[in-house]
C-alpha cells in the first residue's frame, strides 16, 4: 500500500487540471534502490563495514576497588520512622521504640551496558503534487543510504529523523483515483444518499410522526459528499498526480542491558529499579572491553557476556557510535529488631534510604502492607 499525506481538498463541481509535471515516470529512476524497495515497510540498510570493531578479547578493563556500605543505629531507626509516618495505616510506635539487634550490610552491584547505535532504512513516500520542485534522477545519481549526511542527537539519546533521499523524486498519476481527482464516497458508497439517522430508514419518528429530516423517504443526502456520490481524493489533494520519492529513516537508539545481583536476602530485586546507588565505575569508548578481576565474579561474567552479545547484535546491521559500561553499588541493609518479645526485620535500600518492611507489626490495612 502506498503512503500518502492529505494536503487539503478542492471543490467537486469542476475537475481541476493537474499542474505541469516535469517528466513522465522514469523507468529506472534510482538503480541503487529499485532492487530491494518494496511497497510496504521500512527496509534497513546495512552500514559500511567498520574495521575498528574487532572481536572482543579477554584482555579487558581493570575493575574498581569496592567497599561495603555502612549505616548506624540512629539512621536505621529514623528511616523506619519516616516510612511508618508516611503511611496512613501504619503506627509509628514500633519504629520509635524497637530494640535493634543486628544490621547486616550488603553491597549489591548493578552492571549496565549502553550501546548507542544508528540504523537506517528506506521506504516509498507519496505526496500530492501541486507544482513543487521535483528533485529527480536527471539531477544526478541518488546517494546510498549511508552516504547521506544527517546530524544526530547527543550520545545515548534516542531520536528518529526522516530525510528525503536526493534525486529519487518523480511525478506519477495518482494510483488511488487514477488521475480522476475524486473517489467514490466511503460513507454512502457512491449513492449520494444514506439511511436517515433520525428515523432509521422508516420515514417516521419513534412516536409515529412524519420524519421531516428525510421528508418521509427514509434516506437523506449524504453529509460527506453532499449527495454527489464522490469526494475529493485525499491522496492527491484533488490534483490527480502525486510526487513519489524515497524517504530515509534514521534511528538512533540507546540499547541498554542491565544485570543486578541477587544476594538471596529475601529482598525483591525489582525495587532496586526505583532507587539510585553510588557509581563506582564508568568506562566509555567506541567499543568497551569486558571488565576483568572484579571481586564479584558474576559482575565480570555479566560484562563479558553482555559486551559480546551487543557486538553480535548490533555491529553487523547497525553503526555503533559509542558504548558505556558502568557499575553501580546499591546499598542494602537487612535490619533485625525486637518488638514486644518477637523478632521482626526490614530492609533499607538505595542512597535515598527507602524502606521495605513487609512484616511491620503496627498496620491496620492489608493493602498498605504489600505496597
N, C-alpha and C positions, 0 to 999 in steps of 0.2 A: 504494500500500500504506500502511495506517495505521501510525503509530508507536505503540509501546506500551512499558510498563515493568512487568515482572512484580513483584508485591509480595507473593508468598507463595502459599500454597495451603490448601485445606481438604480434609476427608475426602470420600470418594466414596460412602460408604454412604447419605448423605442429600443431598438437594438443598437448600442453604441459600437462604433467601429474600433477595432483594436489599434493601439499605437503602432507606429512603424517599427518593425524588428530589424536588427542589423543584418541577420542572415538566417537561413533555414537551419534546421537541426543538423549539426555535423555528424558524419558517420563515425569518426574516431576523434572525439574532442580531447581526450587526455589518456593516452595509451597506458600510462603507469598506474591508472586506477581502474580502467574498464575491465581488467581481467579478474578482479576479485570483488568489486562492488556489487551488492545485491539490492533489492528493493526494500528490504526491511533490516532494521537493527543498525548497530554501530560496529563495524569491523575493526578490530585492533590492528595496529601497525607496529611490528617489532622494531625496536631501535637498532641502530648500527652496533656491531659488536664492540664492547668496551673491554679492551685488553687489560685495563687496570684492575678489573675484578677477577682476581685469581682465586683458585680454590683455597678455602680457609685451612691453615695449617695448625698443628697443635701448639706452635710457639706463640702463645697468647699474651694477654696483658696481665701484669702482676696485680695481685689482689691488695686491698687496703688492710690496714690494721684495725681491728674491731675491739670493742669492749662492751660489757654488759651494762644496761641502764640501771639506775638506782632511784629509789624513792623512799622518803622517811615516813614514819607512822602518822605524823600530823597531816602530811599531804594526802596519804591514802584515806584517812578518815574524812578529810574535807571534801575529797572527790565523791565519796558516798553520800555525804550530807547534801551536797548540791544535786546529786542525782535524785535523792528522795524528795527534796523540796520542789523539784521541777515537775513532779508527777502528782496529779490531783488526788490520786487514790493511794498514795504512799504516805506512811507516817515517818517522821524523821527521828523518832526516839531511839530506835535501834542503832541508827548511824551515829548518833551523838554519844551513846552510852555503851557501845560494843567494846569487847575486850579483844584487842588484836593479838593473834597467836603467831602468825607467820606471814611473811611477804616473799613470794617466790618470783624473782625477776627472770624474764626471758628476752632474748634478742631474736626477734622474728624478722627475717630478711625477705624483702621483695625484690626480685630481679625483673628488670624491664628493658626490652629491646625495641627501639623505634627505627623503622626503615622508611625513609622518605622517598617515594617513588614518583615517577612521571609516566603516564600511559597515554597513548594517542590512538584515536580511532577516527574513521571517516564514514560519512553517510550522505545519501542524496537529500537535498532540500529543494522544495519548490515554493516559490512566492509569486503573487500576482505581478504580471508585467504591465507597467504603466509608463514606459518610456525611459526608465532609469538606465544608467550606464551599464553596459554588459562587458565584463572582463572575460573575454573568450580566448580560445586557443590561438587565434590569429595574432595575439599579442606576445606569444612565446610559449614554450613548454611549461606544463604545470610542475611545480616542485614536489618532491616527495614529502610525505607527512613529517618526517624528522628534519627536513631542510628548512621548514618554516620557522622563523624566529618568533617565539611567544614569550612574553615576560611572565615569569612565575611569581608565586607568593613568597613570603618569608619561609625559611626552613621549618619543616614539621607542622605546617598549616595546610589543612585540606582546602582545595579550590578546584573549580571546574570552569573552563573557558572555551567558548565556541569561536572559531575563526574561519571565515570563508577561504577556501584554497584558491590562490590566484590562478587565473587563466583556465578555469573549468566551467565558466558560465555559458549558457546558450539559451535561446528563446524557443519555446515549443508551444504547440497548440494544447490548450487545457484538456487533459485526459478525462476530467470529471464531466464537463459539459460538451466536449468535442468541439469547442470553439463557438458554441451557440450562445454563450454568456448567461444562460439561465438553465435551471434544472427543475425537474418535477418537484412540486411542493411535498415535503415529507409528512406534513400534517394531514392533508386531505388526499394524498396520493394522486394529485393532478386533477381531481374532480371539481375543485373550486368551492365545494360545499362540504359541510361535515354535520354530524348529528348534533342537534341543538342541545346545549348544555342545560338550558332552563327546563325543558320538558322531557329530556331523554329520548327524543325522537318520536314522541306520541302526538305532538301537536297540542297537547293540553297540559295544564299545570296540575299539581297534586290535588287541588280542590276541584278538579274537573272543569276549570275555566279555560277559556281560549288563551293560547300562548302567543303573546304579541312579539316575543323575541324572534320567532321564525314564521310569524303570520299563519300559524297552524299547519305549516308544511312539514314540521319535524326535522328539517335541516336548515342550517343557516350558512351564510357566507363565511368562508374560511378566514380566520383572523390573520393567518400567516401570509397568504398570497393575495388577500383581498378579493377572492373569487376568480383570480386569473388562472390558477392551477399550476403556475410556475413561479419560482423565486430566483433572485439573483444568485449566481454561482459564487460561493464564498471562496473557493479555491483560486479563482482568477479575478475576484472582485468585479465580475461583470465585464471584463475586458476580453475574454476569450483566449488569452495567452498567458503563459507563465514563464518566469525565468528559473532555470534549473542549474544548480551548481553543487559542488562537493563541499560539505562542511566538515572541518576538522574539529574534533572534541578532544581537548587536552585535560587530563585528570591528574591532579597532584593529590597524593594521599599519604597520610602518616600511618603506616601499618604497625600496630602495637601488639606485642606478646608479653604477657606478664606471668611470673611464677612466684607464688607465695608459699613459704614453708609451712608445713603442718607439724606443730610441736606436740600434737596429741595431748593437749591440755584440757580438752573439752570446750575450748573456745571456738565459736563458729567463724571460719575464715572469711566469710562474706562481709563481716563487719569491718574488716581491715580496709575495704574499699571506700569507707566513709570518713577515714581519718588520714592524717599525714604522719610521716616519720622523719627521721634525720637522714639526709642524703650523705652517704659516706663514700660514694664512688661515682664518678662520671667519666665516660670515655666517648669521645665524639670524633668521627672521621668519615671519609667517603666509604670506607669499609672497616669495621671494627673486627678485632680478633677475640677469640674466646678468653675468658678470664681463667687464669691458671693459679692454683695454690690457695684458693680461698679456704679459710678454716672450715666452712661448711661445704662438704663435698657436693651436696645436691645443688648448690648455687653454681659451682663451677660446671657441673654437668648440664644444668639448665642453660648456661651461657653457651656451652659447646653445641648442644642440640639446637638451640634457637637460632644461633648465628648461621649454622649450616642450613637449617630449614628455610630461613629468609633468603639466603643466597640461591637456593634451588627454586624457590617460589617466584622470585622477582627478577633475577638477573637476566633470564632468557627472554622474557616478554616485556619487561619494562626497563626504564632507566633509573638506576639507583643514584640519587643525588647526595644523600648523607645518611649515616647511621649514628645512633646514640644509644649506649647501654648504661644503665645506672643500677646501683644497689642502694636500697633504702632500708634503714634499720627502724623497725616499728616497735616502740616499747610495749611490752605486755607484762602485767603483774597479776599474779594469782594471789589474792588476799584471803587468808583464812582467819576467821574470828569466832568468838564465843558470844552467844546471846541467850541468857536465861538457861545456862547449862547445856545448850545444844550448839553443835558446830555448824557454821554456815561459811559460805565463801562468795566472792565476787571477783570480777576482773576489771582492771584499769588498762586502757589501751590507747595508743596514739599519743602524739605530742599534745593533743587537746585534753588528754586525761579523761576520756569518756569512760562510762561505767556500764558494765553488763552484769546484772545481778538477777538471774532468773529465780533464785530461791530466797529473795529478800523476805524477811519474816513479818513485816508490817505492811500488808497491802490488802485492799478490800475489793479489788476488781481483777478478775482473771485475765481480762484483755490487756490491762497495763502490764501484767507480769510477763507477757510474751513479746511486748514491743521493745 
